[in-house]
Each structure stands twice: as C-alpha cells, then as structure tokens.
C-alpha cells in the first residue's frame, strides 16, 4: 500500500506598520510522500566472451557479429521470481521489483526450476521445499560497510543448500535451471537505502522461459501478484509498488 502523509507547516508572521496597521499571515503547505521499500535487481544477458573474441579477430567479422548479436539476443523478460509469498516476472528491460518484507540487509537467492509446497491447511502454505534430484543453487547477498572508504557494497557468495530442504521464507527464488542463471560471487559497490538494489544477475544462452513459466501455472494460485501503479510525467515515468 502506498502511504502518503501530508504535513502542514503554518508559520505565521505578523508585520505591523504604523502607516497601515496591516497584519500579514503567510501560509505554507508542504507535502511529503512516503512509500514502502522495495527489493530490485536486473537480469542481464551474459556475453559469450570466447565467441566474441574469436569473431572480432577476423577481418570484416565485427559488423557481422554486431548484426547477429542484435538478432540472436538472450531474453531477459518474462523470467518468474517469487519472494515472501509474491510472484512477479522480469519486465522488458529485465528488471524485477518486489516489496521488501524483511529488515535484515541480506538476501538469499535460490535458483531452481521447481519447488514443492508444504501445506499447513487448505490454501495456506507452511513453507516450500526443494525437490529431490532437481538442480538448485543458493547464494547469499549481504550488504556490508567499507570502513576505509565509508561506502557500502554487496558481498555475494554461493552457499550450501539447506540440509532439511526447507527454502527460507525470505528467499528470492528464480524459477529457472541454475545452468542458465549466473550469480557472480564477489563484491559490488552500492548505496545504503531502504530500497535494496541487488547486483545484476546474468542469463545464459539456452534458457527455456516458456517451460519454466508453464510449471509455475500449477502453483500460481498460491502466490500473490506484485501490483504496480505507474504515473507518467514529462520525460519520466514513476512506478510504485502497491502492497
């Protein structure tokens, strides 16, 4: 839910002049908009460095490679992501935005094509579990402070899958085969805000978005869609997450 707070500031100045005896009142109104924090990241096409380097070494191949690169691009739109009971898809630019539902400045990212719901009772899920034999990779993305520079960075590392197969409630789940998704380990500079902007996640060639999305149709009713509202302004467009 988008929450708007309106504050009225009423400084009253009284100015008295002997010749007129006028009282002037000044009314100032100030409005502040407060929105719920979000978690966002972008899917990016993973470049085939080896193939590119081989092609551009040959004379006359650079322009040809550029044309083929435009036509044979890796799709980044339509990739399904779930988080804290919500489900959404990456947009045309590969962006994913979900409402932030945990306070800890650490995000667990799980990549797997399928998962199993464990029901508490009808239409209420206790938790989700990994499917035995189904490929899955898990990563920890933690926001840390650099004491030397005073800045902030994401420290991303691959972590072991849970021994009990239970997926953490606050995990960001990317519905895809791990071989088609690359989460790069290491440090990524960022800014500390209420909105968590995670490092880019790369999509490898061969991802089957249709297959992954078809599986989610069987469990789609167990998630709440991420609802957004857009406001168009001159030269820009504002998008709000409605919770």
N, C-alpha and C positions, 0 to 999 in steps of 0.2 A: 504494500500500500504506500502510495506517495503521500507523505505528510508535509503539509505546508503550514508554517507558522507566520503570523503577521504581527509585527511589533509596531506599536505606535509610540513615537517619541514626541512629546509635547513640550518643547522648550518655549516658554512664554517670556518675551522681552517687553518691558514697559519703558517707553521713552516719553518723557514729558518735556514739552517746550512751553515756555512762558507765553509766547505769542499765540499758540494754537491750543495747547492743552489737549493734545491728541494721545490716545493710547493705541499703540500698535501691537497686535498679537500675531506671532508667527507660528504657523502650524506645519510641522514637518512629519511626513509619513515615510516610514522605512519598512520594506518588506523583505523577508528572508525566507528562502525555500530550503527545506531540509529533506533529503531523500535517503532511502535505505541504502546501505553499502552493497557493493557487488563484487563478484569474482569474475575476471575476464582473461581471456588469452586468445591467441590467433593460431590457427592451423596454417602452415606454410608448405609449399611444395619443396620436397627435398631435391636439391640439384644432384645430378649424376656427374660428379667431378671427373671421374676417369673417362667417361664417354665424351664429355665436353672437351677435355684436354686433347684427346685423340683426334677429334674432328677439326679443331681450330688450328692444328699443326699443319694440316694440308691446305695448300693454296686454293682459294676460291670456295672453301667449305664454310667460312664464317657466316656469310649471308644465308647460305642454305640451312645451316644449323639454326639460325635465328628464326627462319620461317617455320621449320619443323618444330622448334621449341614452342612457338605460339599455338600451333595446331595440336601437338601431342602433349598437352599440359596435364599435370596431375590434379584431379579435382580436389578441392578443399571445402566445397559447400555440401551440406546435407549429411555431415557426419554426426551421428547421435551421441549425446553426452548426458549422463544423469548425475545428479548431486542432491543429497538431502531430501529425497522424495520428489525432486523436479526432473523433468526431461526437456531437452531442447536440441536444436540442430545448429550446426555452424551456418552462417549466412554466406552470401556470395563472396565476401572477402575472407572467409574462413574464421570469422570472429564468433566466439562463444561468450555469452554473458548470462550469469545466474545470480540470484540474490544470495548474499553472504549469510550463512546460517550458523557459523561457529566463530568464536572470538580468537582462538589460537592462530598465531601468524605462521601457520604451517598447513600445507595442503598435501594430502595423499592422492596420487594419481594412479589409477588402475586401468590397464588396457587389456580387455578380454572380449571375445565375440559373443559370449553367452554367460548367464548367471542364473542361479536358482533362487526363487523367493521362498522364504520360510514363514508361513502364516502363523500369526498369533490367534486370530479367529477370522471370520469371513471378511474379506476385503481389507484386512488390516495386517500389514507385514511386520513381523518381528525383526527380521534382518534378511540380507541377501548373502548367498554363499557362492563360492567358486565351484564350477562344475568339474568333477574329477576327469582328468585327461584332457581338459580344454586348455589351450595355451593362454597364459596370463603373465604379465609383467607389472610390477608395482614400483612406484617411485615416491620419494619424499622430497617435497619442495619447501624449504624453510627460509623465512625472512630473517636475515641477520644484520647486525650493525658492525660497520668497519670502524674500529677505534682510531685508526690512523687518519683516515680521510673524513670521518664523521658522516659518511654516506651509508646507504643500505644496499644489500644485494641478496639475491636468491641463491641458496646453496641446494643444488639438486643432485640427488644420489639414488641409484637403484637400491631397493630394499627387498628382503626376503618376503615371500608370500606368507600370510598368516597360517600357522600350523593347524588351526581349527577350521580353516577355510572360510571363516566369517569375514565378510567385507566390512570395513569400518563405516559407520553411519555417515561420516563427513567426507567419505572418499569421492573424488571426482572420477567417474567411470567413463572411459571412452570405449564405445561399443565397436570394436574392430579387432582384427588379428594383430597381435604385437609385432609381427614381422613387417607390417605396413605402417607402423607408427614409431617414430623415433623421438624419445625424450632425452635431450642431451644433458649429460652429467656435467657438473662444474658450477661456476659462479656467474651470475648475470646481474649487472648493476640495475638498480631500480630506485623508486622513491617510496617513502613510507607514507601511506594514506589509509583512510578507512576502506577504500576500494583496493582489493588485491589484484594486481596486474601481473599474471604469471609469465614466465618466459615462453617464447614461441615453441610450438610443438610441430614436428615435421612429418609430412605424409609421404610415404614411399610409393613408387610406381607399383601398380598391381592391386591397389585397394579395391575391394568389392563393396561399394556403398549400398547398392541395391540389396545384396544378400544380408548385410548387417541390419539394414533398416527393416527388412522383411521379418527377421527374427523378432525384432522389438515390437512388432504388431501383436504378438501373442501375449506380451506383458505390458503393453502400452497403457492399459486401463489402471494399472497400479501406480502410475506416476501422475503428478500434476504438471501441466504445461507451464512454461515460463511465459507470462503475459507481459507484453511491452506496449508502450504508448509512444507515438512519435509526434513531434511538434516541428513543423518546418518554419524556418526563419530565413531571411535573406542570406545567401551564401553558406548556410549551415543547417543541419537537422539535429535536433535533440531527441535522444531516446531514453525513456525512463522504464525501469522495471517495476511492474505493478505486483505487489505481493498480497 
